[in-house]
Amino acid sequence: MQRSKKLHNSWVPWLGLLPFFIFGLAFELLPLLTTIRSSLTSKGQLTFEFYRQAMDPLFLRSFSNTLKLSTNTALLGVVFGTIVAYAIITTRNKFLQNVLIALSDVSTNFGGAPLAFAFIVILGSTGVITLLLKEIGIHLYPNFRIYSISGLTIAYLYFQLPLMILLIIPSLLGLKREWHEAAINLGASTFQYWVRVALPILFPSLLSGFLLLFANSFGAYATAWTLTGSDVDLITIRIAALIRGEVQLAPELADALSIISLLVMLACVIGYTWLSNRTRKGKT
């Protein structure tokens, strides 16, 4: 009797997770399996033709542009995000510190079409900042265009920087003041402390942050499409064109490109998880 009661109690908490499992099955697992099946079959027969077509120079160029954009925004996000995060945790004004962390949390979740429209209003050809700079003799256009890869990089940094700030703050807080004091007492400068002590300790966290920022940028679509349209050749935009395009409609090829993109992001997520676990074990 007691055994059956214990068994019943052990299953009760899992019932609360049932809606989550149903949601994950319906909107994540099943669509993934459908996409894999579509990319590997043609007229009911197993084929790798769509993956062969995915290696066309046209699509490789799209992958190359996406990789470059993701790498650049991830690197910039890691560097400047870490600097800003350090400035936040070292400020003596706790209220300002909490406000900046909360602002980073909000900014991380602000993206897509609203973010693109915001940058058009601010840095477009008739944007607020563009016109203000024009009044003092600084002409952004035509040397700079918000509708280009450089403009897209700035837009991506809007959500990449705060994400890195939130990721690196716990690691920065893990740096003990005694380590800095010991390095100074042994004759090291502050620069030497950061290069030889702090950065090697932070390296797994910095690398994991880079991987997550890379995946975050690689899979972005709405901001890029709203801001640049088809002017910037990214793989996410190329996939959308193959699914709903009027000129070229090839959903199976789009599924193959999607699976390749998912594998890239999966590798980044696995690397991030492994490095994060390694960092946590190093702190314990």
Secondary structure, 3 states (H helix, E strand, C coil): CHHHHHHHHHHHHHHHCHHHHHHHHHHHHHHHHHHHHHHHEECCEECCHHHHHHCCHHHHHHHHHHHHHHHHHHHHHHHHHHHHHHHHHHCCCHHHHHHHHHHHHHHHCCCHHHHHHHHHHHHCCCCHHHHHHHHCCCCCCCCCCCCCHHHHHHHHHHHHHHHHHHHHHHHHHCCCHHHHHHHHHCCCCHHHHHHHHHHHHHHHHHHHHHHHHHHHHHCCCHHHHHHHCCCCCCHHHHHHHHHHCCCCCCHHHHHHHHHHHHHHHHHHHHHHHHHHHHHHHHHC
